[in-house]
Amino acid sequence: MTRKSELKANGDVSLSGLIDKDVIASLLDVSPRSVQRYIPQGKVPRPIRVGKGLRWRLNEILDWIAAGCPKAAEWQRLRGA
C-alpha cells in the first residue's frame, strides 16, 4: 500500500496542488526565510491558511513567475480578482 507521503511529486507538491514556502523558495532560488519576509511586504501572492501553515496553489505560483513576479497587489489586478 502506498503511503500519502509517497504520493507527493518529488516530496514537494501535495496531492491538492498546494505548496509551502520551501518550494517557492526553491523556485525563486531564495531562502525560505526570504519568502516568509516577502509575505507582509506584498512581494508574493497571498497564501492560503491550512491549519497553522501557509500554502500556495502551484498553478498560481507558476503563472506568477511566468508573469515576472509582480507584487501581490499588481498580481491580483492582473488576475482580475
TAWOTA-V215479 format. One record per helix or strand of 3 or more residues. SS is the DSSP state (2 for helix, 1 for strand). FROM is the first residue (numbers start at 1). TO is the last residue. If there is no record, write none. Layout:
BEGIN
ss = (SS:SS)
from = (FROM:FROM)
to = (TO:TO)
END
This chain:
BEGIN
ss = (2:2:2:1:1:2:2)
from = (4:21:32:48:53:58:72)
to = (7:28:41:50:57:66:79)
END
